[in-house]
Amino acid sequence: MGTSSPEMAAALLLVMAALAGVAAGGDIVHQDDEAPKIPGCSNDFVLVKVQTWVNNREDGEFVGVGARFGPTIESKEKHANRTGLLLADPIDCCDPPTQKVAGDVLLVQRGNCKFTKKAKNAEAAGASAIIIINHVHELYKMVCDRNETDLDINIPAVLLPKDAGNDLQKLLTRGKVSVQLYSPDRPLVDTAEVFLWLMAVGTILCASYWSAWSAREAVIEQEKLLKDGHESSLNLEAGGSSGMVDINMTSAILFVVIASCFLIMLYKLMSHWFVELLVVIFCIGGVEGLQTCLVALLSRWFKPAAESFVKVPFFGAVSYLTIAVCPFCIVFAVIWAVYRRMTYAWIGQDILGIALIVTVIQIVRIPNLKVGSVLLSCSFLYDIFWVFISKMWFHESVMIVVARGDKTDEDGVPMLLKIPRMFDPWGGFSIIGFGDILLPGLLIAFALRYDWAAKKTLQSGYFLWSMVAYGSGLMITYVALNLMDGHGQPALLYIVPFTLGTFIALGRKRGELRNLWTRGQPERVCTHMHMQPSPKDTNCDAVSS
């Protein structure tokens, strides 16, 4: 309650930025360089839809994975054949089937022999495809041995997880079952990515203007105190930047180190109870952010309530408007937490997340371009390492595993903005980590504060071009995401060079790079002579310090 504390903002910044990286709603194509590739066994692993009909009435749909061997699975539903399904006898299909198979799909159990032998026996019996039921609830890559040479298999093979395979087997007891196997491609661009792009850019836009407005109000108040000659003007730090946190060089470096430790902790301890803990942390931050945003918006219409305060135990002086708004924010967060597994819960998560990001950008500030460059450069390396290089030690991308919540029964950790992929046959979500908005947002907010302090126009300033650079970098991220068949991409890999590079290039071209790099403020001639500055203090910034 009350004004957001700088310590809480810094803590939330750490938690959110530990999850930077864009991922789609699950990979449908997987190119595994470790699995052996030999002639006749070189397919990419693809997810496969198994649509079923019972007695000519459409029934459930299951998802499996295609084998390394055999022909590629049809990608168009309208071109995929609908054929009957038979339970193999023997059920493991390690020996030739005893029943007559005339172009049907054979359903077999895993075990007792190689996948390739099962497929050969099914093909020899006349089957058009083979579906293998795994003995565990996960999917498994069906590969070939390196010493296998006779791999002329001409029917597709699909592996289903144990629960899906057992359900499919039960359908056979209800009547005649037919199936259709196909692996649809993702659309090149989904509307979810467009809306997510607008959401990220809009969040930074709102947060930057709020940050710049607060800074300008602080400067106006500071100049008023100087004009009036109040003794309180000597304590400008308390009056001008109350409740704000300026990042320094040390904290910029430590920030990424601690964020890496936090990410490893998430990866190692990821479980149901740990996700519940993250949900609680997210709700606390979401309540704080939503309350701060609502109070700022409503204070214009309810000024008396915003300027009247009462002492609350543990929280100090709190405005009546804050007391009125806080219960709504708490109820909103609790309702989201309770119903977060519902299909529409992403709306509440995005509202809480955006409010939290906007609040943190308004409170946490980059003082100059040097600190911003260090912070974003370290984050750039951090993102690349935990998305790509971490596979060398952990055999999987730590960042993507944590973001998707692969080790839990959840759809992922809550520190993400997400939108369902509405026109994707595979469903899922397009997501973006909070850090991919927050970290560049800190630099862009600094750009707008500098522009306003220097009285620059939109075109002659840095904010407009930083926003264009950020939007372009995020757009390139989604292009790369689609070109990589949905594999997670480190967004900062594209955003940081665009945003930071544009800022530095413009500063150098305009001859303002030195001032941006060290001071972070335009030089202003001091018009207040009440404080009698020494001869070396020739500008307002020197007097203020």
Residue pairs with C-beta under 8 A, 6 or more apart in sequence:
1 291
1 312
1 315
1 318
1 322
1 323
1 326
2 312
2 315
2 316
2 317
2 318
2 319
2 322
3 243
3 292
4 243
4 288
4 289
4 292
4 359
4 363
5 243
6 243
6 244
6 245
6 363
6 364
8 285
8 288
9 245
9 359
9 360
9 363
9 364
10 245
10 364
12 285
12 288
12 356
12 360
13 255
13 360
13 364
13 438
14 255
14 258
14 259
14 262
15 262
15 281
15 285
15 415
16 285
16 356
16 357
16 360
16 415
16 433
16 434
16 435
16 438
17 255
17 259
17 379
17 434
17 435
17 438
17 439
18 259
18 260
18 262
18 263
18 266
18 415
18 435
19 263
19 399
19 402
19 403
19 413
19 415
19 416
19 433
19 434
19 435
20 379
20 382
20 383
20 399
20 433
20 434
20 435
20 436
20 439
20 490
20 491
20 492
21 383
21 386
21 387
21 399
21 400
21 403
21 433
21 435
21 436
21 488
21 489
21 490
21 491
21 492
22 430
22 431
22 432
22 433
22 436
22 477
22 478
22 481
22 488
22 489
22 490
22 491
23 400
23 403
23 404
23 431
23 488
23 489
24 186
24 421
24 428
24 429
24 430
24 431
24 481
24 486
24 487
24 488
25 420
25 421
25 424
25 426
25 427
25 428
25 429
25 430
25 431
25 486
26 47
26 404
26 426
26 428
26 486
27 485
27 486
27 487
27 488
28 46
28 47
28 183
28 185
28 186
28 426
28 485
28 486
29 44
29 45
29 46
29 485
29 486
30 44
30 45
30 46
30 141
31 44
31 45
32 45
32 141
35 45
35 68
35 141
35 143
36 68
36 143
36 144
36 145
36 146
37 68
38 144
38 146
38 148
38 149
38 151
39 151
40 69
40 144
40 151
40 152
40 153
41 68
41 69
41 116
41 143
41 144
41 148
41 151
42 68
43 66
43 67
43 68
43 69
43 70
43 72
45 65
45 66
45 68
45 141
46 65
46 66
46 72
46 73
46 183
47 63
47 64
47 65
47 66
47 183
47 426
48 63
48 64
48 65
48 66
48 73
48 158
48 181
48 182
48 183
49 61
49 62
49 63
49 77
49 180
49 181
49 182
49 183
49 184
49 425
50 61
50 62
50 63
50 64
50 131
50 158
50 160
50 164
50 168
50 179
50 180
50 181
51 58
51 61
51 77
51 179
51 180
51 182
52 58
52 59
52 60
52 61
52 62
52 85
52 168
52 171
52 177
52 178
52 179
53 59
53 82
53 177
53 178
53 179
54 171
54 174
54 175
54 176
54 177
55 174
55 175
55 176
56 176
56 178
59 171
60 167
60 171
62 160
62 164
62 165
62 167
62 168
63 160
63 164
64 131
64 139
64 158
64 159
64 160
64 161
64 164
65 139
65 140
65 141
65 142
65 158
65 159
66 72
66 73
66 142
66 156
66 157
66 158
66 183
67 115
67 119
67 142
67 143
67 156
67 157
67 158
67 159
68 141
68 142
68 143
68 144
69 115
69 116
69 119
69 142
69 144
69 151
69 153
69 157
70 119
70 153
70 154
70 155
70 156
70 157
71 154
71 155
71 156
72 156
73 156
73 158
73 181
73 182
73 183
74 80
74 81
74 181
74 182
74 183
75 182
75 183
75 184
75 185
76 182
76 184
77 180
77 182
77 184
79 182
80 180
80 181
80 182
81 128
81 180
82 178
82 179
82 180
83 103
83 104
83 105
83 128
83 129
83 178
83 179
83 180
84 103
84 104
84 105
84 176
84 177
84 178
84 179
85 104
85 105
85 107
85 131
85 168
85 171
85 172
85 177
85 178
85 179
86 99
86 101
86 104
86 105
86 106
86 107
87 106
87 107
87 169
87 172
88 97
88 106
88 107
88 108
88 122
89 97
89 98
89 99
90 97
90 98
91 108
91 109
92 108
92 109
92 110
92 111
92 112
92 113
92 118
93 106
93 108
93 118
93 121
93 122
93 130
94 112
94 113
94 117
94 118
94 121
95 121
96 121
96 124
96 125
97 106
97 121
97 122
97 125
97 127
100 126
101 122
101 125
101 126
101 127
102 126
103 126
103 127
103 128
104 126
104 127
104 128
105 127
105 128
105 129
105 130
105 131
105 179
105 181
106 122
106 125
106 127
106 129
106 130
106 131
107 131
107 133
107 165
107 168
107 169
107 172
108 118
108 122
108 130
108 131
108 132
108 133
109 132
109 133
109 135
110 132
110 133
110 134
110 135
110 140
110 159
111 135
114 145
115 132
115 142
115 143
115 144
115 157
116 144
116 148
116 151
116 153
118 130
118 132
118 157
119 130
119 153
119 155
119 157
120 153
122 129
122 130
122 155
123 130
123 153
123 154
123 155
127 155
128 155
129 155
129 156
129 157
129 158
129 181
130 155
130 156
130 157
130 158
131 157
131 158
131 159
131 160
131 165
131 168
131 179
131 181
132 142
132 157
132 158
132 159
132 160
132 165
133 160
133 162
133 165
133 166
133 168
133 169
134 140
134 159
134 160
134 161
134 162
134 165
135 162
136 161
136 162
137 161
137 162
137 163
138 161
139 159
139 161
140 159
142 157
142 159
144 151
156 181
158 181
160 168
168 177
171 177
184 425
184 426
186 421
186 424
186 425
186 426
186 482
186 485
186 486
187 423
187 424
188 482
189 478
189 482
190 421
190 422
190 423
190 424
190 430
191 422
191 423
192 419
192 420
192 421
192 422
192 424
192 429
192 430
193 430
193 478
193 481
195 419
196 417
196 418
196 419
196 430
196 431
196 432
197 471
197 474
197 475
197 478
199 350
199 354
199 417
199 419
200 417
200 432
200 436
200 437
200 474
201 467
201 470
201 471
201 474
203 354
203 357
203 358
203 437
203 441
204 361
204 437
204 440
204 441
204 444
204 445
204 467
204 470
205 467
206 358
207 357
207 358
207 361
207 362
207 441
207 445
208 361
208 441
208 444
208 445
208 447
208 448
208 463
209 448
210 296
210 358
210 361
210 362
211 361
211 362
211 365
211 445
211 448
211 449
212 445
212 448
212 449
212 451
212 452
214 362
215 449
215 452
215 453
216 452
216 453
218 239
218 240
218 241
219 240
219 453
221 239
221 240
222 233
222 236
222 239
222 240
222 544
223 528
225 232
225 233
225 236
225 239
226 233
226 528
226 530
226 531
226 543
227 528
227 530
229 530
232 239
233 239
233 531
236 544
240 544
243 363
244 363
244 364
244 365
245 363
245 364
245 365
246 365
246 366
246 367
247 255
247 364
247 365
247 366
247 367
247 371
247 375
247 442
248 367
248 371
249 370
249 371
249 374
252 371
252 374
252 375
252 378
253 374
253 378
255 375
255 378
256 375
256 378
256 379
256 381
256 382
259 382
260 382
260 385
260 386
263 386
263 398
263 399
263 402
264 398
266 274
266 278
266 402
266 413
267 394
267 398
267 401
267 402
270 401
270 402
270 405
270 407
270 408
271 407
271 408
272 408
272 409
272 410
274 408
275 405
275 408
275 410
275 413
278 413
278 414
278 415
279 337
279 340
279 414
280 337
282 352
282 353
282 414
282 415
283 333
283 334
283 336
283 337
283 352
285 352
285 356
286 329
286 333
286 336
286 352
286 353
286 355
286 356
287 326
287 329
287 330
287 332
287 333
287 352
288 356
288 359
289 352
289 355
289 356
289 357
289 358
289 359
289 360
290 329
290 332
290 333
290 351
290 352
290 355
290 356
291 322
291 325
291 326
291 329
292 355
292 359
292 362
293 355
293 358
293 359
294 325
294 328
294 329
295 306
295 319
295 321
295 322
295 325
298 306
298 321
298 325
299 306
299 321
302 321
305 319
305 320
305 321
305 324
306 319
306 320
306 321
307 319
308 319
308 320
309 317
309 318
309 319
309 320
310 317
310 318
310 320
310 323
311 317
311 318
312 318
312 323
332 348
332 351
332 352
333 352
335 348
336 345
336 348
336 349
336 352
339 345
339 348
340 348
340 349
340 414
341 410
341 411
343 420
346 418
346 419
346 420
346 429
349 414
349 416
349 417
349 418
350 417
350 418
350 419
353 414
353 415
353 416
353 417
353 434
354 417
356 434
357 434
357 437
357 438
357 441
360 438
361 438
361 441
361 442
361 445
362 445
364 442
365 442
365 445
365 446
365 449
366 372
366 375
366 442
366 443
366 445
366 446
366 520
367 446
367 520
368 446
368 516
368 517
368 518
368 519
368 520
369 446
369 503
369 504
369 507
369 513
369 516
369 517
369 520
370 517
370 518
372 442
372 443
372 446
372 500
372 503
373 500
373 504
375 439
375 442
375 443
376 439
376 440
376 443
376 492
376 496
376 499
376 500
377 496
377 500
379 435
379 439
379 492
379 496
380 492
380 493
380 496
380 497
382 492
383 399
383 435
383 490
383 491
383 492
383 493
384 490
384 492
384 493
386 397
386 398
386 399
386 490
387 397
387 399
387 400
387 488
387 489
387 490
387 493
388 397
388 490
390 396
390 397
390 398
390 399
391 397
397 488
399 488
399 490
400 488
401 407
402 413
403 412
403 413
403 416
403 431
403 433
403 488
404 411
404 412
405 411
405 412
405 413
411 418
411 429
412 418
412 429
412 431
415 433
415 434
416 431
416 432
416 433
416 434
417 431
417 432
417 434
417 437
418 429
418 430
418 431
418 432
419 429
419 430
420 427
420 428
420 429
421 427
421 428
421 429
421 430
432 474
432 491
433 491
435 492
436 474
436 491
436 492
436 495
439 492
440 470
440 473
440 492
440 495
440 496
440 499
443 466
443 499
443 500
443 503
444 463
444 466
444 467
444 470
444 499
446 520
447 461
447 462
447 463
447 466
447 503
448 461
448 462
448 463
450 456
450 461
450 462
450 516
450 520
450 521
450 522
451 458
451 461
451 462
451 463
453 521
453 522
453 524
454 461
454 522
456 462
458 464
462 503
462 506
462 507
465 502
465 503
465 506
466 499
466 502
466 503
468 502
469 498
469 499
469 501
469 502
469 503
470 495
470 498
470 499
472 498
473 491
473 494
473 495
473 496
473 497
473 498
473 499
474 491
474 494
474 495
476 494
476 498
477 489
477 491
477 493
477 494
477 495
480 489
480 494
481 487
481 488
481 489
503 516
504 513
507 513
507 516
507 517
515 521
515 522
515 523
519 541
521 541
523 539
523 541
524 539
524 540
524 541
525 538
525 539
525 540
526 533
526 537
526 538
526 539
526 540
526 542
526 543
527 540
528 540
528 543
531 543
533 542
533 543
536 542
537 543
